[in-house]
Each structure stands twice: as C-alpha cells, then as structure tokens.
Amino acid sequence: MKVQRVLARTVIFSVVLSAKAIAYSDLRRYACTANAGSDAIEEFEAAGVAGVLTKPLDLQSLEKFLARL
C-alpha cells in the first residue's frame, strides 16, 4: 500500500513537471558549471541549453555572456 502511494505521487509529480515544462517551453535556459570540458558543453547544448557560462567566473566573461542575452 505504501509503495503504491509513493508511485502515485511520483506519477503525479512527473505529470506536473511535464505540464510546467510545456507551459514554459519558450523560455531559454542557461547553465553555469565548473565542468568546462567540450563534452560537457555539448551535452548541455544537446539538452537544449541556450548558453553555458563556466566557473570560475570573472567579470569580463560574465559581462560578455550577459551582453549576448
């Protein structure tokens, strides 16, 4: 019984997240990561991320990144 309730909550949560994703699908997503490898950036882009900012942040990089928005 307890497992069924957990599964039901998981399904409901997944449906709510999917509905929210559809509702906000026109929003661009950006990532900030310490993993600056080209493979990681390609994975972000494949996931639909519009831009990736790598850490450590410096003011010049942040200004360039924000100017492109």
C-alpha positions as CSV (number, residue, x, y, z in Angstrom):
1,M,0.0,0.0,0.0
2,K,2.8,2.4,0.9
3,V,4.7,1.6,-2.3
4,Q,1.5,2.3,-4.3
5,R,1.1,5.8,-2.7
6,V,4.7,6.6,-3.4
7,L,4.4,5.5,-7.1
8,A,1.1,7.5,-7.4
9,R,2.8,10.6,-6.0
10,T,5.8,10.1,-8.4
11,V,3.5,9.8,-11.4
12,I,1.5,13.0,-10.3
13,F,4.8,14.8,-9.8
14,S,6.1,13.8,-13.2
15,V,2.8,14.9,-14.9
16,V,3.0,18.3,-13.1
17,L,6.6,18.8,-14.1
18,S,5.8,17.9,-17.7
19,A,2.9,20.4,-17.8
20,K,5.2,23.1,-16.4
21,A,7.9,22.3,-18.9
22,I,5.3,22.7,-21.7
23,A,4.0,26.0,-20.2
24,Y,7.5,27.4,-20.0
25,S,8.9,25.8,-23.1
26,D,9.5,29.2,-24.8
27,L,12.0,30.3,-22.0
28,R,15.7,30.0,-22.8
29,R,17.8,28.1,-20.3
30,Y,21.4,28.8,-19.4
31,A,23.9,26.8,-17.4
32,C,26.7,27.8,-15.1
33,T,29.1,24.9,-14.5
34,A,32.6,24.2,-13.3
35,N,32.9,21.4,-15.9
36,A,34.3,23.4,-18.8
37,G,35.2,20.4,-21.0
38,S,33.9,20.4,-24.6
39,D,32.0,17.2,-24.0
40,A,30.1,18.7,-21.0
41,I,29.2,21.8,-23.0
42,E,28.0,19.7,-25.9
43,E,25.8,17.7,-23.5
44,F,24.3,21.0,-22.2
45,E,23.6,22.2,-25.8
46,A,22.1,18.8,-26.7
47,A,19.8,19.2,-23.7
48,G,18.5,22.5,-25.1
49,V,20.5,24.9,-23.0
50,A,20.9,28.2,-24.9
51,G,24.3,29.1,-23.4
52,V,26.9,27.9,-20.9
53,L,28.9,30.0,-18.5
54,T,31.9,28.3,-16.9
55,K,33.3,28.8,-13.5
56,P,35.4,30.3,-12.0
57,L,33.5,33.4,-13.1
58,D,35.4,36.6,-13.9
59,L,33.8,39.9,-14.5
60,Q,34.8,40.2,-18.2
61,S,33.4,36.8,-19.1
62,L,30.2,37.5,-17.2
63,E,29.8,40.9,-19.0
64,K,30.3,39.3,-22.4
65,F,27.8,36.5,-21.5
66,L,25.2,38.9,-20.3
67,A,25.6,41.2,-23.4
68,R,24.6,38.3,-25.6
69,L,21.3,37.8,-23.8
